Amino acid sequence: MNRSNPSDRPDRSRVRRFTPAERWVHRATAALMAVCVLTAGCLYLPFLAQLVGRRALMVTVHEWSGLLLPVPLLLGLASRALRADLTRLNRYGLHDRRWLRAALRRGSDRPAGKFNAGQKLYAAWLAGAVLVMAGTGLLMWFTRLAPLSWRTGATFVHDWLALAVAVVIAGHVWRAYGDPEARRGMRSGTVDRGWARREHPLWEVGEAGVQGEAGESGKAGELGPGRAG
């Protein structure tokens, strides 16, 4: 009689949150964004410019890292799980309004599916900012694309939006470091079932624990009732 190895049994206390493809896209995008922000700092902050030097190299690295920024996401679209999560991020419901109201009032009743309203707004804002940064950057790079007045405006928008992006990303990193289980989910792909029940009570997962894909509905799913901390 064959006996299954306990180590081969699924850990029912863990829930699959991200696939390897999704984690690769996140890491590659984060690395390229970090290069963009760091090289921008070397171009605009005098003490960093003096410390690093080689301005021409910094300009080249900044330009190419910015152009490559959308590539991981475009490649990741081959993943069905990533496409499903992008759909979730672009879908808003009444529970998202409740989450935002509770967040503004520092309340604890924050219903959320796989992604809460704050994560959806962050993803939408960052996607739009990257597109604007890419467009204004191209106008600055290829000077023959537009007249001087356009390039001057593009430079203004690019510089100030870059500062806003740096601030928003710093806030994102700060929030991530305040939630070890969320970081573990991005690192390993799975999260604790209790954390999922507490932080994302509308996120539906199967009873097997580790799942390849999760759904989302307008009312509490199989995780059961819970509240967001």
N, C-alpha and C positions, 0 to 999 in steps of 0.2 A: 504494500500500500504506500503510495507516494504521499509524503508530507511536505507541505509548502514551507519554504524558509520564511520565518517571521520577517526577515529583512526585505523579502520580495513583496510583502503585502503593502498596499497603499496606506499612507498615513492619513487616517480620517480626520485628524486634527488640523491638517493643512489643506488649503484651497489653492488651486492653480490660478494665478492672476495674469501672468504674462508669459508668452511663449519665448523661446530663444530668439526668434526673428525680431520680436518686439523689443527685447532687451538689447539686441545688437543695434537696432535703429536708434534707440535712446542713447546708448553709449557713444555711438559714432557722431550723432548730432550734438551731444553735449561736448565732445572733444573738439569738434570744429567750432562750436560757439565759443568755447573757452579760448581757442587760438585767436578768434576774431576779437574778442574783448581784450585779451592781453596785448595783442599787437596794436590795437587801437590805443590802449593806454601808453604804449611805447611811442606812439606817434603824437599824442596830444599832451601828455604830462611831462613837463621838462625834466624832473628828476629821473623818471624812467628812461627818457630819451638819452640823457647823459650816461646813465648806468649801462644801457644796452648798446647804444650807438647803432651803426649800420642801418640808417634810416631807409635806404633803398631796399634792403632785404626785408625789413619790417613791412614796407609798403607792398612788396610782392607777395609775402606770406599772407598778409591781411586780405589782399584782393582775391587770391586763389582759395583761401579758406572760406571766404564769403560766397564765392561762386559755387563751391562744392557743398555748401550747407544743405541745400534741398536734396542732394543725391541720395543719402541714406533713406530718407522717407520714400523717394520715388522707387528705389530698389525694393524697399520693404512692402510696397503695394502688392507684390507677388504673394504675400502672406494673407490668407483669408482671415486669420485672427486679427491682424493689424487693420484690415479694411473694416472688420466688424467693430473694432474699438473706435475707429475714426467716425463711424456712423453714430456710435453712442455719444462721442464727444460733441457731435453736431446736433444732437437731439435734446431739446429742452422741454420740461414738463412743469406741472404745478408744484411738484416736490422740490424742483430747483429754486422756485421763488421762495418757498418756505425756508429752504436752506440759507438763501441769501439774507432773508429777513432775520433769521435766527443768528446768523454770523454777525450782522451789523449790530444786533442787540446783545451779542455775546450770550445768546441762549444755547441750550443743550439739545433742543428738538431740531435736529438737522437731518431730515431724510435724504438719502442719496442712493443712487444705483451704483454701478461699478465705478463711476466717476462722479464726484460731487460737483456742485455748480461752480465752486471756485476753480477746480481743475479744468472745467469746460471753458470758463472765461479766460483762464491763463493760456490754454492751448490756442483759442481763437485769436487772442491778442498777439501772441508770439508769432503765429503764422502770418498775420497781417503785417506785423512789424518787419519780419524777414523779407517779405515781398517788397515793401517800401524801401527797405535798406538796400536790397539788391538793385531795384530800379534807380534809386538816386546814386548808388555807387557806380553803376554803369555809365551814368551821365558824367560823373566826375572822372572816370577812367578814360572813356573815349570822348575826348573833348570835341570831336567833330560831329557828335550826334545831335547837339543842340546849341543854340546861341548862348552867349555869355550870361545873359540874365537868367536863363533856365538853370545853367550850371551853378550860378550863385545861390539860387533858391534850393537847388538839390543839395548843395553843401550844407546850407543852414539846416534843412530837414534831417539830413543824414547825421550830422553831429549831435543835434539835440535828441533825436530818436535813439542814437547809440547810447547816450547817457541814460535815457529812460529804460532801455533794454537791460543795461548793466544793473540798474536798481531793481528792476522786476526779477531778474534772474537771481540776484542776491537774496531777495525775499523768498524765492522758490527754494533755493538751497537751504536757507535758514529754516523754513518750514519742514523740509525733508529731514534735516538733522534733528528736528524735534520729534520725529516719528520713526523710531528704529524699525518697527515692523513694516512700514511702507518702504523703507530703504531695503529691507530684506526681501520684500516682494520683487523689487526691481533687480536685485542682485541674484536671487535664486529662482525667481519665477513663482514662488508660492508664499502664501501668508497664513497666519494663524486663523482658524475658523472663528474663534471668539472675536478677534480684531475685525474680521469682515462683518460679523453680525453687529458689532457695535458701531463701526464707522460707515458701513455701507449696507444698511438693513434691507434696501430694496434690490440688492444684487442677488440674483438667483443662481444657485449652484446645485449640482447633484449631491446626493448623499454619499457618494464614493470618496469625497474629500478632494482629491486632485482631479481637476477637470480641464479639458482642453479649451473649452469655450463656455462663457456664461451669458445668460440673458438678462434683460432688464425690463421691468414692467412698472406700472404706476402704483402698485401696492406691494406690500411686503411679500417676498417670495419664500423659497424653501429655507433660507437662513433663519427665518423666524423673526419675531419682533426684536427691536433693538433701538438704541439711540446712538447718535454720534457724539463722541466726547469732544 
